[in-house]
Amino acid sequence: MPRIALGIEYDGSAYAGWQHQPHARSVQGELERALAEVADHEVSLAAAGRTDAGVHALEQVAHFDTHAVRPEHAWTLGGTAASADDVTVLWSREVPDHFHARHAALSRTYVYRILNRRMRPALERQRVCWVRRPLNAEAMHVAAQGLIGERDFTSFRAAECQSPTPMRRLTEIAVARHGEVVEVTVRANAFLHHMVRNIAGSLLLVGAGERTAGWLPEVLAARDRTRAGPTAPPQGLYFAGVEYPAEFALPCGPRASGRLGAGSPGGPP
């Protein structure tokens, strides 16, 4: 039975998250319903990551099995047309049976967007975290470098996290200012529940001058969630891409650059 991989973009504002919920809309449920219309049978999707309520995706990756024979554009155009306006299928590829959107992933990238200005957002109120106090993005970037490596991220893990281990390998984290927007880009082999939002919440304290750059490594070493900053709101978080082995030849990867702006670490506004 053919296996199809998809790249998916969505605005998570109206959804209870990626995963099926008993009494709420989910991105998974919306897309499975749409793809079932194209396949003419029920479809079950497995995704690279499970985003929470209100969290968006620049390029989520998921796969499903089907006995329907369709050209690639049928899954993209048909799946998009049958979905709600806030879900788009960017690409589709037939992949080998041993491909799995979650288990085959080498790394995942998230972007956290912060609108840093005095006045609240009107147009992007559901797509950014708004902070009115000036933030020092350069100090945030310096502090974040202390998190790189194979680490125990207990201090940045939600209490309800179901992972059997708090160990994760964080390979890249950068904070950059693009005008009024500060972006935190994080790449790791995998993430704990609320890990990026908890890191972002702690970095906001550094950016506002409430904590020094050396505080974040101390929080990490403490292995104590109560030592870190608050969980940043979901509106600013974007699943930005997945990296897979070259053998699968998928047209995907981290989407942090070019999709939400470009630039270098910067100072206060």
ZADO-1210 file (C-alpha; in nm, 4 decimals, padded with zeros to 6 digits):
<atoms>
<atom x="00.0000" y="00.0000" z="00.0000" code="MET" pos="1"/>
<atom x="00.1542" y="00.3334" z="-00.1016" code="PRO" pos="2"/>
<atom x="00.2658" y="00.5718" z="00.1724" code="ARG" pos="3"/>
<atom x="00.2302" y="00.9449" z="00.1103" code="ILE" pos="4"/>
<atom x="00.4208" y="01.2200" z="00.2932" code="ALA" pos="5"/>
<atom x="00.2797" y="01.5729" z="00.3070" code="LEU" pos="6"/>
<atom x="00.4101" y="01.9172" z="00.3965" code="GLY" pos="7"/>
<atom x="00.1386" y="02.1183" z="00.5731" code="ILE" pos="8"/>
<atom x="00.0999" y="02.4840" z="00.6626" code="GLU" pos="9"/>
<atom x="-00.1664" y="02.5931" z="00.9088" code="TYR" pos="10"/>
<atom x="-00.2904" y="02.8725" z="01.1296" code="ASP" pos="11"/>
<atom x="-00.3649" y="02.7035" z="01.4603" code="GLY" pos="12"/>
<atom x="-00.5764" y="02.9857" z="01.6048" code="SER" pos="13"/>
<atom x="-00.9091" y="02.8050" z="01.5607" code="ALA" pos="14"/>
<atom x="-00.7890" y="02.4582" z="01.6630" code="TYR" pos="15"/>
<atom x="-00.7360" y="02.2687" z="01.9885" code="ALA" pos="16"/>
<atom x="-00.3990" y="02.1566" z="01.8493" code="GLY" pos="17"/>
<atom x="-00.2754" y="01.9079" z="01.5917" code="TRP" pos="18"/>
<atom x="-00.3958" y="01.5901" z="01.7596" code="GLN" pos="19"/>
<atom x="-00.7534" y="01.4601" z="01.7650" code="HIS" pos="20"/>
<atom x="-00.9657" y="01.5957" z="02.0514" code="GLN" pos="21"/>
<atom x="-01.2955" y="01.4372" z="02.1622" code="PRO" pos="22"/>
<atom x="-01.5050" y="01.7546" z="02.1535" code="HIS" pos="23"/>
<atom x="-01.2943" y="02.0147" z="01.9717" code="ALA" pos="24"/>
<atom x="-01.1550" y="02.0862" z="01.6262" code="ARG" pos="25"/>
<atom x="-00.8052" y="01.9599" z="01.5524" code="SER" pos="26"/>
<atom x="-00.5785" y="02.0150" z="01.2529" code="VAL" pos="27"/>
<atom x="-00.5366" y="01.6393" z="01.2204" code="GLN" pos="28"/>
<atom x="-00.9113" y="01.5857" z="01.2092" code="GLY" pos="29"/>
<atom x="-00.9656" y="01.8643" z="00.9574" code="GLU" pos="30"/>
<atom x="-00.6976" y="01.7355" z="00.7223" code="LEU" pos="31"/>
<atom x="-00.7976" y="01.3702" z="00.7537" code="GLU" pos="32"/>
<atom x="-01.1524" y="01.4651" z="00.6576" code="ARG" pos="33"/>
<atom x="-01.0242" y="01.6565" z="00.3529" code="ALA" pos="34"/>
<atom x="-00.7853" y="01.3836" z="00.2377" code="LEU" pos="35"/>
<atom x="-01.0575" y="01.1204" z="00.2756" code="ALA" pos="36"/>
<atom x="-01.2528" y="01.3063" z="00.0077" code="GLU" pos="37"/>
<atom x="-00.9557" y="01.2793" z="-00.2276" code="VAL" pos="38"/>
<atom x="-00.8731" y="00.9167" z="-00.1435" code="ALA" pos="39"/>
<atom x="-01.2362" y="00.8032" z="-00.1256" code="ASP" pos="40"/>
<atom x="-01.1583" y="00.6168" z="00.1988" code="HIS" pos="41"/>
<atom x="-01.0755" y="00.7022" z="00.5593" code="GLU" pos="42"/>
<atom x="-00.7246" y="00.8412" z="00.6151" code="VAL" pos="43"/>
<atom x="-00.5118" y="00.8286" z="00.9321" code="SER" pos="44"/>
<atom x="-00.2266" y="01.0796" z="00.9607" code="LEU" pos="45"/>
<atom x="00.0933" y="01.0500" z="01.1668" code="ALA" pos="46"/>
<atom x="00.2789" y="01.3799" z="01.2176" code="ALA" pos="47"/>
<atom x="00.6362" y="01.4839" z="01.2943" code="ALA" pos="48"/>
<atom x="00.5200" y="01.6853" z="01.5956" code="GLY" pos="49"/>
<atom x="00.2040" y="01.7517" z="01.7944" code="ARG" pos="50"/>
<atom x="00.1428" y="02.1239" z="01.8205" code="THR" pos="51"/>
<atom x="-00.0740" y="02.2599" z="02.1028" code="ASP" pos="52"/>
<atom x="-00.3868" y="02.4738" z="02.0826" code="ALA" pos="53"/>
<atom x="-00.3214" y="02.8060" z="01.9121" code="GLY" pos="54"/>
<atom x="00.0189" y="02.7010" z="01.7741" code="VAL" pos="55"/>
<atom x="00.0875" y="02.7371" z="01.4008" code="HIS" pos="56"/>
<atom x="00.2959" y="02.5523" z="01.1415" code="ALA" pos="57"/>
<atom x="00.5066" y="02.6813" z="00.8563" code="LEU" pos="58"/>
<atom x="00.5739" y="02.3231" z="00.7509" code="GLU" pos="59"/>
<atom x="00.4412" y="02.0335" z="00.9514" code="GLN" pos="60"/>
<atom x="00.5157" y="01.6921" z="00.7981" code="VAL" pos="61"/>
<atom x="00.2757" y="01.3982" z="00.8161" code="ALA" pos="62"/>
<atom x="00.2233" y="01.0693" z="00.6356" code="HIS" pos="63"/>
<atom x="-00.0620" y="00.8300" z="00.5618" code="PHE" pos="64"/>
<atom x="-00.1172" y="00.5015" z="00.3806" code="ASP" pos="65"/>
<atom x="-00.3633" y="00.4705" z="00.0941" code="THR" pos="66"/>
<atom x="-00.4674" y="00.2217" z="-00.1711" code="HIS" pos="67"/>
<atom x="-00.5886" y="00.5103" z="-00.3882" code="ALA" pos="68"/>
<atom x="-00.3730" y="00.5872" z="-00.6922" code="VAL" pos="69"/>
<atom x="-00.3511" y="00.9643" z="-00.7342" code="ARG" pos="70"/>
<atom x="-00.0970" y="01.2054" z="-00.8875" code="PRO" pos="71"/>
<atom x="00.0939" y="01.4179" z="-00.6380" code="GLU" pos="72"/>
<atom x="-00.0990" y="01.7321" z="-00.7266" code="HIS" pos="73"/>
<atom x="-00.4261" y="01.5606" z="-00.6362" code="ALA" pos="74"/>
<atom x="-00.3174" y="01.5403" z="-00.2715" code="TRP" pos="75"/>
<atom x="-00.1951" y="01.9006" z="-00.2636" code="THR" pos="76"/>
<atom x="-00.4663" y="02.0728" z="-00.4657" code="LEU" pos="77"/>
<atom x="-00.7485" y="01.8418" z="-00.3632" code="GLY" pos="78"/>
<atom x="-00.6449" y="01.8255" z="00.0014" code="GLY" pos="79"/>
<atom x="-00.6150" y="02.2032" z="00.0201" code="THR" pos="80"/>
<atom x="-00.9450" y="02.2671" z="-00.1583" code="ALA" pos="81"/>
<atom x="-01.1330" y="02.0310" z="00.0737" code="ALA" pos="82"/>
<atom x="-00.9721" y="02.1749" z="00.3890" code="SER" pos="83"/>
<atom x="-01.0662" y="02.4876" z="00.5785" code="ALA" pos="84"/>
<atom x="-00.8984" y="02.8081" z="00.4616" code="ASP" pos="85"/>
<atom x="-00.6472" y="02.7963" z="00.7475" code="ASP" pos="86"/>
<atom x="-00.4930" y="02.4628" z="00.6380" code="VAL" pos="87"/>
<atom x="-00.2843" y="02.4184" z="00.3207" code="THR" pos="88"/>
<atom x="-00.1055" y="02.1129" z="00.1791" code="VAL" pos="89"/>
<atom x="00.2221" y="02.2521" z="00.0463" code="LEU" pos="90"/>
<atom x="00.3604" y="01.9364" z="-00.1176" code="TRP" pos="91"/>
<atom x="00.3162" y="01.5584" z="-00.1375" code="SER" pos="92"/>
<atom x="00.5568" y="01.2741" z="-00.2113" code="ARG" pos="93"/>
<atom x="00.5265" y="00.8964" z="-00.2225" code="GLU" pos="94"/>
<atom x="00.7753" y="00.7524" z="00.0268" code="VAL" pos="95"/>
<atom x="00.9031" y="00.4036" z="00.1157" code="PRO" pos="96"/>
<atom x="00.7147" y="00.1902" z="00.3676" code="ASP" pos="97"/>
<atom x="00.9859" y="00.2421" z="00.6306" code="HIS" pos="98"/>
<atom x="00.9405" y="00.6205" z="00.6296" code="PHE" pos="99"/>
<atom x="00.7683" y="00.7583" z="00.9390" code="HIS" pos="100"/>
<atom x="00.7054" y="01.1318" z="00.9785" code="ALA" pos="101"/>
<atom x="00.7921" y="01.1232" z="01.3488" code="ARG" pos="102"/>
<atom x="01.0452" y="00.8431" z="01.3928" code="HIS" pos="103"/>
<atom x="01.2524" y="00.9172" z="01.0801" code="ALA" pos="104"/>
<atom x="01.3038" y="01.2847" z="01.1668" code="ALA" pos="105"/>
<atom x="01.6612" y="01.3946" z="01.2357" code="LEU" pos="106"/>
<atom x="01.5664" y="01.7331" z="01.3788" code="SER" pos="107"/>
<atom x="01.2763" y="01.9703" z="01.4232" code="ARG" pos="108"/>
<atom x="01.2780" y="02.3496" z="01.4198" code="THR" pos="109"/>
<atom x="01.0461" y="02.5938" z="01.5945" code="TYR" pos="110"/>
<atom x="01.0249" y="02.9722" z="01.5691" code="VAL" pos="111"/>
<atom x="00.8813" y="03.1891" z="01.8455" code="TYR" pos="112"/>
<atom x="00.7724" y="03.5380" z="01.7327" code="ARG" pos="113"/>
<atom x="00.7509" y="03.8347" z="01.9689" code="ILE" pos="114"/>
<atom x="00.6027" y="04.1689" z="01.8649" code="LEU" pos="115"/>
<atom x="00.8041" y="04.4180" z="02.0690" code="ASN" pos="116"/>
<atom x="00.6342" y="04.7573" z="02.0571" code="ARG" pos="117"/>
<atom x="00.4329" y="04.9841" z="02.2845" code="ARG" pos="118"/>
<atom x="00.0937" y="04.9302" z="02.1210" code="MET" pos="119"/>
<atom x="-00.0875" y="04.5971" z="02.1064" code="ARG" pos="120"/>
<atom x="-00.1244" y="04.4197" z="01.7686" code="PRO" pos="121"/>
<atom x="-00.4478" y="04.4351" z="01.5750" code="ALA" pos="122"/>
<atom x="-00.3635" y="04.2380" z="01.2610" code="LEU" pos="123"/>
<atom x="-00.1393" y="03.9729" z="01.4179" code="GLU" pos="124"/>
<atom x="-00.2981" y="03.9415" z="01.7602" code="ARG" pos="125"/>
<atom x="-00.3322" y="03.5620" z="01.7182" code="GLN" pos="126"/>
<atom x="00.0077" y="03.5110" z="01.5543" code="ARG" pos="127"/>
<atom x="00.2563" y="03.6805" z="01.7850" code="VAL" pos="128"/>
<atom x="00.3384" y="03.7194" z="02.1502" code="CYS" pos="129"/>
<atom x="00.3077" y="04.0896" z="02.2347" code="TRP" pos="130"/>
<atom x="00.5607" y="04.2455" z="02.4738" code="VAL" pos="131"/>
<atom x="00.5431" y="04.6215" z="02.5222" code="ARG" pos="132"/>
<atom x="00.8640" y="04.6626" z="02.7276" code="ARG" pos="133"/>
<atom x="01.1817" y="04.7046" z="02.5170" code="PRO" pos="134"/>
<atom x="01.3704" y="04.3768" z="02.4745" code="LEU" pos="135"/>
<atom x="01.7447" y="04.3357" z="02.4295" code="ASN" pos="136"/>
<atom x="01.7571" y="04.0644" z="02.1621" code="ALA" pos="137"/>
<atom x="02.1376" y="04.0491" z="02.1745" code="GLU" pos="138"/>
<atom x="02.1334" y="03.9652" z="02.5472" code="ALA" pos="139"/>
<atom x="01.8667" y="03.7018" z="02.4797" code="MET" pos="140"/>
<atom x="02.0806" y="03.5478" z="02.2056" code="HIS" pos="141"/>
<atom x="02.3897" y="03.5327" z="02.4289" code="VAL" pos="142"/>
<atom x="02.1932" y="03.3745" z="02.7137" code="ALA" pos="143"/>
<atom x="02.0373" y="03.1144" z="02.4845" code="ALA" pos="144"/>
<atom x="02.3744" y="02.9738" z="02.3758" code="GLN" pos="145"/>
<atom x="02.4119" y="02.8118" z="02.7182" code="GLY" pos="146"/>
<atom x="02.1341" y="02.5685" z="02.6264" code="LEU" pos="147"/>
<atom x="02.3067" y="02.4111" z="02.3261" code="ILE" pos="148"/>
<atom x="02.4079" y="02.0477" z="02.3528" code="GLY" pos="149"/>
<atom x="02.2767" y="01.7173" z="02.4892" code="GLU" pos="150"/>
<atom x="02.1042" y="01.8352" z="02.8052" code="ARG" pos="151"/>
<atom x="01.8511" y="01.7505" z="03.0726" code="ASP" pos="152"/>
<atom x="01.5696" y="02.0002" z="03.0035" code="PHE" pos="153"/>
<atom x="01.3621" y="01.9257" z="03.3139" code="THR" pos="154"/>
<atom x="01.3587" y="02.2979" z="03.3984" code="SER" pos="155"/>
<atom x="01.1808" y="02.3702" z="03.0698" code="PHE" pos="156"/>
<atom x="00.9429" y="02.0748" z="03.0710" code="ARG" pos="157"/>
<atom x="00.5677" y="02.0937" z="03.1375" code="ALA" pos="158"/>
<atom x="00.4400" y="01.9009" z="03.4371" code="ALA" pos="159"/>
<atom x="00.2098" y="01.6956" z="03.2116" code="GLU" pos="160"/>
<atom x="00.4908" y="01.5974" z="02.9709" code="CYS" pos="161"/>
<atom x="00.4734" y="01.2246" z="02.8950" code="GLN" pos="162"/>
<atom x="00.8246" y="01.1761" z="02.7589" code="SER" pos="163"/>
<atom x="01.0137" y="00.8983" z="02.9418" code="PRO" pos="164"/>
<atom x="01.3281" y="01.1120" z="02.9459" code="THR" pos="165"/>
<atom x="01.4021" y="01.4858" z="02.9810" code="PRO" pos="166"/>
<atom x="01.7166" y="01.4529" z="02.7681" code="MET" pos="167"/>
<atom x="01.7167" y="01.6381" z="02.4360" code="ARG" pos="168"/>
<atom x="01.9915" y="01.7454" z="02.1934" code="ARG" pos="169"/>
<atom x="01.9544" y="02.1141" z="02.1111" code="LEU" pos="170"/>
<atom x="02.1735" y="02.1924" z="01.8096" code="THR" pos="171"/>
<atom x="02.0885" y="02.5553" z="01.7396" code="GLU" pos="172"/>
<atom x="01.9175" y="02.8479" z="01.9100" code="ILE" pos="173"/>
<atom x="01.9255" y="03.2042" z="01.7856" code="ALA" pos="174"/>
<atom x="01.7487" y="03.5263" z="01.8788" code="VAL" pos="175"/>
<atom x="01.7249" y="03.7953" z="01.6126" code="ALA" pos="176"/>
<atom x="01.5422" y="04.1266" z="01.5800" code="ARG" pos="177"/>
<atom x="01.3627" y="04.2204" z="01.2568" code="HIS" pos="178"/>
<atom x="01.2316" y="04.5687" z="01.3217" code="GLY" pos="179"/>
<atom x="00.9559" y="04.5398" z="01.5805" code="GLU" pos="180"/>
<atom x="00.9653" y="04.1590" z="01.5784" code="VAL" pos="181"/>
<atom x="01.2046" y="03.9451" z="01.7830" code="VAL" pos="182"/>
<atom x="01.2318" y="03.5826" z="01.6680" code="GLU" pos="183"/>
<atom x="01.3650" y="03.2904" z="01.8696" code="VAL" pos="184"/>
<atom x="01.4649" y="02.9990" z="01.6439" code="THR" pos="185"/>
<atom x="01.5300" y="02.6622" z="01.8082" code="VAL" pos="186"/>
<atom x="01.6437" y="02.3364" z="01.6470" code="ARG" pos="187"/>
<atom x="01.6702" y="02.0047" z="01.8307" code="ALA" pos="188"/>
<atom x="01.6377" y="01.6329" z="01.7704" code="ASN" pos="189"/>
<atom x="01.3022" y="01.6472" z="01.9545" code="ALA" pos="190"/>
<atom x="01.1189" y="01.8645" z="02.2057" code="PHE" pos="191"/>
<atom x="00.9514" y="01.8161" z="02.5411" code="LEU" pos="192"/>
<atom x="00.5989" y="01.9415" z="02.6057" code="HIS" pos="193"/>
<atom x="00.6025" y="02.3247" z="02.6221" code="HIS" pos="194"/>
<atom x="00.9837" y="02.3220" z="02.5996" code="MET" pos="195"/>
<atom x="01.0113" y="02.6039" z="02.3438" code="VAL" pos="196"/>
<atom x="00.7471" y="02.8189" z="02.5128" code="ARG" pos="197"/>
<atom x="00.9181" y="02.7726" z="02.8503" code="ASN" pos="198"/>
<atom x="01.2553" y="02.8667" z="02.7028" code="ILE" pos="199"/>
<atom x="01.0963" y="03.1702" z="02.5346" code="ALA" pos="200"/>
<atom x="00.9344" y="03.2760" z="02.8617" code="GLY" pos="201"/>
<atom x="01.2717" y="03.2640" z="03.0358" code="SER" pos="202"/>
<atom x="01.4449" y="03.4521" z="02.7544" code="LEU" pos="203"/>
<atom x="01.1847" y="03.7288" z="02.7844" code="LEU" pos="204"/>
<atom x="01.3017" y="03.7886" z="03.1410" code="LEU" pos="205"/>
<atom x="01.6595" y="03.8240" z="03.0148" code="VAL" pos="206"/>
<atom x="01.5531" y="04.0546" z="02.7324" code="GLY" pos="207"/>
<atom x="01.3637" y="04.2794" z="02.9729" code="ALA" pos="208"/>
<atom x="01.6673" y="04.3065" z="03.2003" code="GLY" pos="209"/>
<atom x="01.5120" y="04.1132" z="03.4908" code="GLU" pos="210"/>
<atom x="01.7727" y="03.8353" z="03.4605" code="ARG" pos="211"/>
<atom x="02.1324" y="03.8233" z="03.3380" code="THR" pos="212"/>
<atom x="02.2623" y="03.6127" z="03.0506" code="ALA" pos="213"/>
<atom x="02.4298" y="03.3760" z="03.2987" code="GLY" pos="214"/>
<atom x="02.0991" y="03.2964" z="03.4675" code="TRP" pos="215"/>
<atom x="01.9668" y="03.0631" z="03.1966" code="LEU" pos="216"/>
<atom x="02.2450" y="02.7989" z="03.2268" code="PRO" pos="217"/>
<atom x="02.1861" y="02.8047" z="03.6037" code="GLU" pos="218"/>
<atom x="01.8171" y="02.7329" z="03.5494" code="VAL" pos="219"/>
<atom x="01.9054" y="02.4456" z="03.3157" code="LEU" pos="220"/>
<atom x="02.1461" y="02.2946" z="03.5691" code="ALA" pos="221"/>
<atom x="01.8871" y="02.3177" z="03.8483" code="ALA" pos="222"/>
<atom x="01.6551" y="02.0666" z="03.6754" code="ARG" pos="223"/>
<atom x="01.3638" y="02.2392" z="03.8442" code="ASP" pos="224"/>
<atom x="01.0707" y="02.3847" z="03.6466" code="ARG" pos="225"/>
<atom x="00.9964" y="02.6370" z="03.9218" code="THR" pos="226"/>
<atom x="01.3343" y="02.8041" z="03.8614" code="ARG" pos="227"/>
<atom x="01.2540" y="02.8992" z="03.5012" code="ALA" pos="228"/>
<atom x="01.0349" y="03.1774" z="03.3651" code="GLY" pos="229"/>
<atom x="00.6635" y="03.1534" z="03.2841" code="PRO" pos="230"/>
<atom x="00.5323" y="02.9637" z="02.9837" code="THR" pos="231"/>
<atom x="00.5087" y="03.2049" z="02.6905" code="ALA" pos="232"/>
<atom x="00.1664" y="03.2207" z="02.5178" code="PRO" pos="233"/>
<atom x="00.0976" y="02.9828" z="02.2268" code="PRO" pos="234"/>
<atom x="00.0133" y="03.2488" z="01.9661" code="GLN" pos="235"/>
<atom x="00.3792" y="03.3226" z="01.8937" code="GLY" pos="236"/>
<atom x="00.4885" y="02.9637" z="01.8331" code="LEU" pos="237"/>
<atom x="00.5399" y="02.8129" z="01.4866" code="TYR" pos="238"/>
<atom x="00.6442" y="02.4594" z="01.3936" code="PHE" pos="239"/>
<atom x="00.8970" y="02.5655" z="01.1322" code="ALA" pos="240"/>
<atom x="01.0179" y="02.2456" z="00.9684" code="GLY" pos="241"/>
<atom x="01.1642" y="01.8965" z="00.9885" code="VAL" pos="242"/>
<atom x="01.4917" y="01.7506" z="00.8653" code="GLU" pos="243"/>
<atom x="01.4979" y="01.3940" z="00.7267" code="TYR" pos="244"/>
<atom x="01.7702" y="01.1674" z="00.5853" code="PRO" pos="245"/>
<atom x="01.8567" y="01.2457" z="00.2239" code="ALA" pos="246"/>
<atom x="01.7371" y="00.9014" z="00.1096" code="GLU" pos="247"/>
<atom x="01.3754" y="01.0195" z="00.1303" code="PHE" pos="248"/>
<atom x="01.4394" y="01.3212" z="-00.0971" code="ALA" pos="249"/>
<atom x="01.1663" y="01.5278" z="00.0645" code="LEU" pos="250"/>
<atom x="01.1340" y="01.8972" z="-00.0278" code="PRO" pos="251"/>
<atom x="01.1391" y="02.0112" z="00.3328" code="CYS" pos="252"/>
<atom x="01.3638" y="02.1503" z="00.6019" code="GLY" pos="253"/>
<atom x="01.3690" y="02.4351" z="00.8551" code="PRO" pos="254"/>
<atom x="01.1555" y="02.7240" z="00.7303" code="ARG" pos="255"/>
<atom x="01.2728" y="02.9824" z="00.9803" code="ALA" pos="256"/>
<atom x="01.4667" y="03.1855" z="00.7200" code="SER" pos="257"/>
<atom x="01.2745" y="03.3720" z="00.4564" code="GLY" pos="258"/>
<atom x="00.9249" y="03.2837" z="00.5767" code="ARG" pos="259"/>
<atom x="00.9104" y="03.5172" z="00.8743" code="LEU" pos="260"/>
<atom x="01.1929" y="03.7569" z="00.7949" code="GLY" pos="261"/>
<atom x="01.5729" y="03.7583" z="00.7983" code="ALA" pos="262"/>
<atom x="01.8352" y="03.9323" z="00.9988" code="GLY" pos="263"/>
<atom x="02.0990" y="03.9095" z="01.2699" code="SER" pos="264"/>
<atom x="02.0890" y="03.9252" z="01.6482" code="PRO" pos="265"/>
<atom x="02.0114" y="04.2815" z="01.7502" code="GLY" pos="266"/>
<atom x="01.9759" y="04.5114" z="02.0460" code="GLY" pos="267"/>
<atom x="01.6847" y="04.7005" z="02.1950" code="PRO" pos="268"/>
<atom x="01.4345" y="04.8866" z="01.9744" code="PRO" pos="269"/>
</atoms>
